[in-house]
Amino acid sequence: MQVQAHYGNTVVVESQGKTIRLIQCLKRYNHQFIQDGGRKTEYVEVWEDVIGHVYRLSRPVQEGVPWLVHRWA
């Protein structure tokens, strides 16, 4: 899964050649964790598509780093 476009009120994701439009952001937060002996922070957004599937988008706080996206069951 890959984020194609991220707007303030919509996210477009491609998965296996299909385009998925995420239409509602349910939650935004900063997630802190320990990795490689240091504290890391990532932005996290939880989105829902038109069918009701929920997706977690995350990326490090640095600008220009692409979003990672995972569908939650």
C-alpha positions as a Markdown table, in Angstrom:
| # | Residue | x | y | z |
|---|---|---|---|---|
| 1 | Met | 0.0 | 0.0 | 0.0 |
| 2 | Gln | 1.3 | 3.4 | -0.9 |
| 3 | Val | -0.1 | 6.9 | -0.3 |
| 4 | Gln | -0.5 | 8.7 | -3.6 |
| 5 | Ala | -1.8 | 12.0 | -2.3 |
| 6 | His | -2.5 | 13.4 | 1.2 |
| 7 | Tyr | -4.8 | 16.4 | 1.4 |
| 8 | Gly | -6.3 | 17.9 | 4.6 |
| 9 | Asn | -9.6 | 16.2 | 4.2 |
| 10 | Thr | -8.9 | 13.2 | 1.9 |
| 11 | Val | -6.1 | 10.7 | 1.3 |
| 12 | Val | -5.7 | 8.6 | -1.8 |
| 13 | Val | -4.0 | 5.2 | -1.4 |
| 14 | Glu | -3.0 | 2.7 | -4.0 |
| 15 | Ser | -3.1 | -1.0 | -3.1 |
| 16 | Gln | -2.5 | -3.8 | -5.7 |
| 17 | Gly | -3.4 | -1.5 | -8.6 |
| 18 | Lys | -6.6 | -0.2 | -7.0 |
| 19 | Thr | -7.2 | 3.3 | -5.8 |
| 20 | Ile | -8.7 | 3.7 | -2.4 |
| 21 | Arg | -10.0 | 7.1 | -1.2 |
| 22 | Leu | -9.9 | 7.7 | 2.6 |
| 23 | Ile | -12.6 | 10.2 | 3.5 |
| 24 | Gln | -12.6 | 10.7 | 7.2 |
| 25 | Cys | -9.7 | 11.2 | 9.6 |
| 26 | Leu | -10.7 | 9.6 | 12.9 |
| 27 | Lys | -7.7 | 10.6 | 15.0 |
| 28 | Arg | -4.3 | 12.3 | 14.7 |
| 29 | Tyr | -1.5 | 12.0 | 17.3 |
| 30 | Asn | 2.2 | 11.8 | 18.0 |
| 31 | His | 3.5 | 8.3 | 18.9 |
| 32 | Gln | 6.8 | 8.1 | 20.8 |
| 33 | Phe | 8.8 | 4.9 | 21.0 |
| 34 | Ile | 12.3 | 3.6 | 21.6 |
| 35 | Gln | 14.3 | 2.3 | 18.6 |
| 36 | Asp | 18.0 | 1.6 | 18.3 |
| 37 | Gly | 18.6 | 2.9 | 21.8 |
| 38 | Gly | 17.0 | 6.3 | 21.1 |
| 39 | Arg | 13.6 | 7.9 | 21.4 |
| 40 | Lys | 11.7 | 8.3 | 18.1 |
| 41 | Thr | 8.5 | 10.2 | 17.4 |
| 42 | Glu | 6.2 | 9.7 | 14.5 |
| 43 | Tyr | 3.0 | 11.3 | 13.3 |
| 44 | Val | 0.0 | 8.9 | 13.2 |
| 45 | Glu | -3.3 | 9.5 | 11.5 |
| 46 | Val | -6.2 | 7.0 | 11.5 |
| 47 | Trp | -8.5 | 7.2 | 8.5 |
| 48 | Glu | -11.7 | 5.5 | 7.3 |
| 49 | Asp | -12.7 | 4.7 | 3.7 |
| 50 | Val | -16.2 | 4.9 | 2.2 |
| 51 | Ile | -16.9 | 1.2 | 3.1 |
| 52 | Gly | -15.8 | 1.6 | 6.7 |
| 53 | His | -12.4 | 0.0 | 6.6 |
| 54 | Val | -9.8 | 1.7 | 8.9 |
| 55 | Tyr | -6.3 | 2.6 | 7.9 |
| 56 | Arg | -3.3 | 3.7 | 10.0 |
| 57 | Leu | -0.9 | 6.2 | 8.3 |
| 58 | Ser | 2.4 | 7.0 | 10.0 |
| 59 | Arg | 5.6 | 8.8 | 9.2 |
| 60 | Pro | 8.6 | 10.2 | 11.1 |
| 61 | Val | 8.3 | 13.9 | 12.0 |
| 62 | Gln | 10.9 | 14.9 | 9.3 |
| 63 | Glu | 9.3 | 16.7 | 6.3 |
| 64 | Gly | 9.5 | 14.9 | 3.0 |
| 65 | Val | 9.4 | 11.4 | 4.4 |
| 66 | Pro | 6.7 | 9.3 | 2.8 |
| 67 | Trp | 3.7 | 8.0 | 4.7 |
| 68 | Leu | 3.5 | 4.3 | 5.6 |
| 69 | Val | -0.1 | 2.9 | 5.4 |
| 70 | His | -1.6 | -0.3 | 6.9 |
| 71 | Arg | -5.2 | -1.4 | 6.8 |
| 72 | Trp | -6.6 | -2.4 | 10.2 |
| 73 | Ala | -9.0 | -5.3 | 10.5 |
